């Protein structure tokens, strides 16, 4: 049996330990273990908070400095005066320069650039956006204003001035390129010839038209159908409409029989209506080309077109009819 302490001795030792512990606890400068751990945690939190406050102050100072810096105005987009100028700056064809013309074909030594949109195959119609700038368009308007007179019609065999009085209500005038000393009309004709491949000498003089409030042009053909107009020495094969002004409302060019099956609407056609067909709203500087003859020279009846009434604003448009033979003098035949 192991040897142990008696109960009285054990009790005395416990009492001494208790007294000693109380004495140690009362000594000054000795913090409790649990309180010392809490102080350490609190110190760490304070240091972290101080660091975060310092970062926030630095960020605020940096943002304030950025706001105080002078603001630079955005760079103004470069304005190009032609598509050719844009092509030169882009260097898109830098490795493919224009071919040098050495023959007598009177070709061009420069690229001609012109975006276009295919509007229709029935009839063949193309839009050339931005064909000319507004300055050229305004120049043509100013040339025509002093010479405007009520527009007239080429009458068919069965027509009279009385029966056609409300067909075309615009005013207009004819102007030839040699009447423009500034050369704008010549520039338009030459550029049109390049884009269409049709010689300048095949074009009639410009017919500049003004449409005011309510004025219109009923749907019609530019071709002189021999059945209605008699034999023709030549025929209008294509038309280019040069839009010289914007129109606030109305004034659209309409092709009421547009589309592969558009001729199905011909039987019940309302020549004054603008409710059905392909419509283009005028924009100053645009040009619209459409063909009145098929490639084989036959009449394309899809090419019926008209000018819708102007509802608000004023419309100026210059018409260039191009024939299958030279018109007048052929000295400028290409």
PLY file of the C-alpha trace (Angstrom):
ply
format ascii 1.0
element vertex 334
property float x
property float y
property float z
element edge 333
property int vertex1
property int vertex2
end_header
0.00 0.00 0.00
1.43 3.38 -1.01
2.27 5.95 1.51
0.18 9.23 1.47
-0.47 12.38 3.43
-3.05 12.52 6.10
-6.19 14.52 5.64
-5.24 17.31 8.05
-1.98 17.89 6.19
-3.72 18.09 2.82
-6.19 20.62 4.14
-3.40 22.79 5.53
-1.58 22.77 2.16
-4.74 23.81 0.32
-5.32 26.67 2.74
-1.73 27.93 2.26
-2.09 27.84 -1.55
-5.30 29.81 -1.37
-3.79 32.51 0.81
-0.67 32.74 -1.35
-2.75 33.12 -4.48
-4.78 35.94 -3.00
-1.57 37.68 -1.96
-0.07 37.46 -5.44
-3.28 38.78 -7.08
-3.18 41.92 -4.92
0.38 42.86 -5.94
0.37 46.10 -8.01
1.47 46.09 -11.69
0.45 42.51 -12.38
-2.48 42.54 -14.89
-4.80 39.61 -15.22
-3.95 37.28 -18.09
-7.35 37.64 -19.74
-7.28 41.45 -19.61
-3.75 41.53 -21.06
-4.92 39.53 -24.14
-7.85 41.91 -24.69
-5.54 44.94 -24.62
-3.33 43.33 -27.24
-6.36 42.72 -29.50
-7.54 46.29 -29.03
-4.09 47.65 -29.91
-4.01 45.66 -33.16
-7.47 46.94 -34.17
-6.46 50.54 -33.51
-3.34 50.22 -35.66
-5.35 48.65 -38.53
-7.95 51.43 -38.33
-5.22 54.07 -38.38
-3.68 52.51 -41.52
-7.07 52.40 -43.27
-7.75 56.03 -42.38
-4.35 57.00 -43.76
-5.08 55.17 -47.05
-8.48 56.86 -47.32
-6.90 60.27 -46.76
-4.27 59.59 -49.45
-6.91 58.45 -51.93
-9.02 61.52 -51.27
-6.00 63.76 -51.75
-5.17 62.05 -55.05
-8.74 62.36 -56.34
-8.84 66.04 -55.35
-5.59 66.66 -57.23
-7.02 64.98 -60.35
-10.13 67.14 -60.23
-8.01 70.28 -59.93
-6.02 69.43 -63.05
-7.05 71.41 -66.15
-9.44 69.49 -68.40
-8.35 69.10 -72.00
-11.01 69.68 -74.63
-11.71 66.56 -76.72
-9.93 66.49 -80.04
-12.11 67.74 -82.87
-12.79 65.06 -85.46
-11.10 65.82 -88.73
-13.42 67.06 -91.43
-12.87 65.55 -94.86
-14.09 67.34 -97.97
-14.18 64.28 -100.22
-14.10 60.51 -100.08
-10.85 60.64 -102.04
-9.27 62.68 -99.24
-10.40 60.10 -96.70
-8.87 57.34 -98.81
-5.53 59.16 -98.96
-5.36 59.63 -95.19
-6.37 56.04 -94.47
-3.54 54.59 -96.61
-5.95 51.76 -97.40
-4.57 51.47 -100.94
-1.07 52.76 -100.20
0.47 49.65 -101.76
-1.86 49.83 -104.79
-1.45 53.29 -106.35
-3.59 54.33 -109.33
-2.43 53.10 -112.70
-0.63 55.76 -114.75
-2.65 56.58 -117.88
-0.39 56.73 -120.92
-2.86 56.20 -123.76
-5.41 58.53 -125.34
-8.44 57.08 -123.61
-8.90 60.22 -121.44
-9.02 58.13 -118.29
-8.26 59.40 -114.80
-4.92 59.20 -113.00
-6.67 59.27 -109.62
-9.09 57.02 -107.80
-12.72 58.12 -107.70
-14.33 57.14 -104.39
-18.09 57.08 -103.88
-20.10 54.84 -101.54
-23.37 53.60 -102.99
-26.36 51.60 -101.87
-28.24 49.24 -104.12
-31.87 50.21 -103.56
-33.59 47.91 -106.02
-33.18 45.55 -108.96
-36.73 46.33 -110.18
-36.00 48.97 -111.35
-32.23 49.13 -111.04
-31.79 51.99 -108.57
-28.73 53.16 -106.63
-28.23 55.77 -103.93
-24.97 57.76 -103.82
-24.85 59.35 -100.33
-22.83 62.55 -100.04
-22.34 62.82 -103.80
-21.70 66.55 -103.37
-21.16 68.78 -100.36
-23.69 71.37 -99.21
-21.76 74.26 -100.69
-22.08 72.81 -104.19
-25.76 72.03 -103.60
-26.46 75.60 -102.44
-24.58 76.95 -105.44
-26.88 75.09 -107.85
-29.94 76.34 -105.95
-28.73 79.93 -106.24
-28.10 79.49 -109.97
-31.68 78.38 -110.50
-33.67 80.66 -108.16
-33.73 83.71 -110.41
-34.90 81.73 -113.44
-37.66 79.52 -112.06
-40.91 79.20 -114.00
-43.87 76.80 -113.78
-42.82 73.32 -114.86
-44.20 71.97 -118.12
-44.95 68.48 -119.39
-44.22 66.63 -122.60
-47.78 65.75 -123.60
-48.87 62.39 -124.90
-51.17 62.14 -127.91
-54.29 61.95 -125.72
-53.20 64.68 -123.23
-54.12 68.37 -123.07
-52.88 71.20 -120.86
-56.22 71.16 -119.07
-56.19 67.43 -118.24
-52.56 67.51 -117.05
-52.72 70.75 -115.07
-52.39 69.01 -111.68
-49.87 66.36 -112.72
-46.75 68.48 -112.16
-47.04 71.52 -109.92
-43.40 72.43 -109.31
-41.43 75.30 -110.80
-38.11 74.80 -112.57
-35.52 75.79 -115.12
-32.94 74.22 -117.41
-29.25 75.05 -116.88
-26.30 73.85 -118.95
-22.76 73.42 -117.63
-21.40 76.30 -119.70
-23.76 78.69 -117.87
-21.97 78.11 -114.57
-18.73 80.10 -114.41
-17.80 78.48 -111.09
-17.62 75.05 -112.75
-19.83 73.23 -110.23
-22.19 71.88 -112.88
-19.21 70.67 -114.92
-17.84 68.91 -111.82
-21.22 67.21 -111.25
-21.47 66.07 -114.86
-17.91 64.72 -114.99
-18.29 62.83 -111.71
-21.64 61.41 -112.86
-20.03 60.18 -116.09
-17.30 58.42 -114.09
-19.76 56.69 -111.77
-22.31 55.66 -114.40
-19.91 54.94 -117.26
-22.18 57.03 -119.50
-20.59 59.85 -121.56
-21.15 63.46 -120.55
-22.39 64.25 -124.07
-25.34 61.87 -123.58
-26.81 64.03 -120.83
-29.50 66.67 -121.24
-29.04 70.02 -119.45
-29.88 70.02 -115.74
-33.54 70.50 -114.93
-33.55 72.19 -111.50
-36.93 71.98 -109.75
-38.42 73.62 -106.68
-41.31 72.03 -104.78
-43.09 74.18 -102.22
-45.85 73.31 -99.77
-48.27 70.81 -101.35
-46.47 70.67 -104.70
-45.86 67.28 -106.26
-45.24 65.31 -109.44
-47.56 62.39 -110.19
-45.98 59.04 -110.98
-44.64 58.98 -114.53
-41.98 57.52 -116.82
-38.95 59.37 -118.15
-38.92 57.18 -121.25
-40.87 58.52 -124.23
-42.87 55.44 -125.12
-43.28 55.50 -128.92
-46.83 54.21 -128.49
-47.77 57.42 -126.70
-45.24 59.97 -127.98
-44.45 58.75 -131.46
-41.05 57.78 -132.90
-38.00 58.96 -130.93
-34.50 59.69 -132.29
-33.02 58.62 -128.94
-34.28 57.49 -125.58
-33.73 58.42 -121.94
-31.99 55.35 -120.58
-31.09 56.58 -117.07
-31.96 59.39 -114.68
-29.91 60.90 -111.86
-31.68 62.99 -109.22
-29.41 65.35 -107.27
-31.04 66.41 -104.00
-30.04 69.99 -103.18
-31.92 70.51 -99.90
-33.24 68.56 -96.95
-37.03 68.38 -96.67
-38.60 68.55 -93.21
-41.58 66.40 -94.15
-42.87 64.86 -97.36
-41.26 65.35 -100.76
-40.11 61.73 -101.09
-39.21 60.18 -104.42
-41.42 57.12 -104.86
-41.28 54.06 -107.12
-44.82 52.62 -106.82
-44.11 49.53 -108.99
-40.80 48.60 -107.34
-40.14 44.93 -106.76
-39.98 41.75 -108.80
-43.79 41.50 -108.85
-44.41 45.24 -108.78
-46.05 45.26 -112.19
-48.96 43.36 -110.65
-50.00 46.71 -109.13
-50.04 48.51 -112.49
-53.63 47.57 -113.34
-55.09 49.48 -110.38
-52.36 52.08 -110.03
-53.17 55.45 -108.45
-50.61 57.81 -109.97
-51.07 60.35 -107.17
-50.68 57.94 -104.28
-47.55 57.79 -102.12
-48.75 54.94 -99.93
-47.08 51.96 -101.62
-43.67 51.28 -103.14
-40.05 52.24 -102.55
-39.68 55.74 -101.08
-36.56 57.84 -100.55
-36.59 60.93 -98.30
-34.41 63.74 -99.73
-31.10 64.58 -98.05
-29.03 67.49 -99.30
-26.02 66.28 -101.31
-27.29 62.78 -102.09
-27.83 61.50 -105.63
-30.17 58.75 -106.82
-29.59 56.90 -110.09
-32.19 54.67 -111.72
-32.40 53.04 -115.11
-35.44 53.32 -117.38
-34.15 50.79 -119.90
-33.08 47.20 -119.40
-29.52 46.26 -120.47
-30.99 44.98 -123.75
-32.51 48.41 -124.44
-36.14 47.52 -123.74
-38.45 49.63 -121.59
-38.44 48.82 -117.84
-41.94 49.55 -116.60
-40.80 49.18 -112.98
-39.17 52.61 -113.40
-42.44 54.46 -112.82
-41.63 57.18 -110.27
-43.04 60.36 -108.78
-42.47 63.17 -106.32
-44.67 63.07 -103.21
-46.24 66.35 -101.98
-44.10 68.53 -99.73
-45.79 68.69 -96.32
-43.31 70.92 -94.52
-40.31 72.82 -95.85
-39.08 73.23 -99.42
-37.50 70.81 -101.87
-34.89 71.57 -104.53
-33.74 68.79 -106.84
-31.71 68.77 -110.05
-32.58 66.15 -112.65
-30.07 64.81 -115.17
-31.58 62.70 -117.96
-29.04 60.57 -119.79
-29.81 59.23 -123.25
-28.66 56.24 -125.26
-27.18 58.61 -127.86
-25.39 61.92 -127.53
-27.74 64.82 -126.88
-27.09 67.87 -129.05
-23.41 68.34 -129.78
-21.23 65.24 -129.58
-17.98 67.19 -129.22
-17.61 65.93 -125.64
-18.23 62.29 -126.59
-15.97 60.09 -124.43
0 1
1 2
2 3
3 4
4 5
5 6
6 7
7 8
8 9
9 10
10 11
11 12
12 13
13 14
14 15
15 16
16 17
17 18
18 19
19 20
20 21
21 22
22 23
23 24
24 25
25 26
26 27
27 28
28 29
29 30
30 31
31 32
32 33
33 34
34 35
35 36
36 37
37 38
38 39
39 40
40 41
41 42
42 43
43 44
44 45
45 46
46 47
47 48
48 49
49 50
50 51
51 52
52 53
53 54
54 55
55 56
56 57
57 58
58 59
59 60
60 61
61 62
62 63
63 64
64 65
65 66
66 67
67 68
68 69
69 70
70 71
71 72
72 73
73 74
74 75
75 76
76 77
77 78
78 79
79 80
80 81
81 82
82 83
83 84
84 85
85 86
86 87
87 88
88 89
89 90
90 91
91 92
92 93
93 94
94 95
95 96
96 97
97 98
98 99
99 100
100 101
101 102
102 103
103 104
104 105
105 106
106 107
107 108
108 109
109 110
110 111
111 112
112 113
113 114
114 115
115 116
116 117
117 118
118 119
119 120
120 121
121 122
122 123
123 124
124 125
125 126
126 127
127 128
128 129
129 130
130 131
131 132
132 133
133 134
134 135
135 136
136 137
137 138
138 139
139 140
140 141
141 142
142 143
143 144
144 145
145 146
146 147
147 148
148 149
149 150
150 151
151 152
152 153
153 154
154 155
155 156
156 157
157 158
158 159
159 160
160 161
161 162
162 163
163 164
164 165
165 166
166 167
167 168
168 169
169 170
170 171
171 172
172 173
173 174
174 175
175 176
176 177
177 178
178 179
179 180
180 181
181 182
182 183
183 184
184 185
185 186
186 187
187 188
188 189
189 190
190 191
191 192
192 193
193 194
194 195
195 196
196 197
197 198
198 199
199 200
200 201
201 202
202 203
203 204
204 205
205 206
206 207
207 208
208 209
209 210
210 211
211 212
212 213
213 214
214 215
215 216
216 217
217 218
218 219
219 220
220 221
221 222
222 223
223 224
224 225
225 226
226 227
227 228
228 229
229 230
230 231
231 232
232 233
233 234
234 235
235 236
236 237
237 238
238 239
239 240
240 241
241 242
242 243
243 244
244 245
245 246
246 247
247 248
248 249
249 250
250 251
251 252
252 253
253 254
254 255
255 256
256 257
257 258
258 259
259 260
260 261
261 262
262 263
263 264
264 265
265 266
266 267
267 268
268 269
269 270
270 271
271 272
272 273
273 274
274 275
275 276
276 277
277 278
278 279
279 280
280 281
281 282
282 283
283 284
284 285
285 286
286 287
287 288
288 289
289 290
290 291
291 292
292 293
293 294
294 295
295 296
296 297
297 298
298 299
299 300
300 301
301 302
302 303
303 304
304 305
305 306
306 307
307 308
308 309
309 310
310 311
311 312
312 313
313 314
314 315
315 316
316 317
317 318
318 319
319 320
320 321
321 322
322 323
323 324
324 325
325 326
326 327
327 328
328 329
329 330
330 331
331 332
332 333
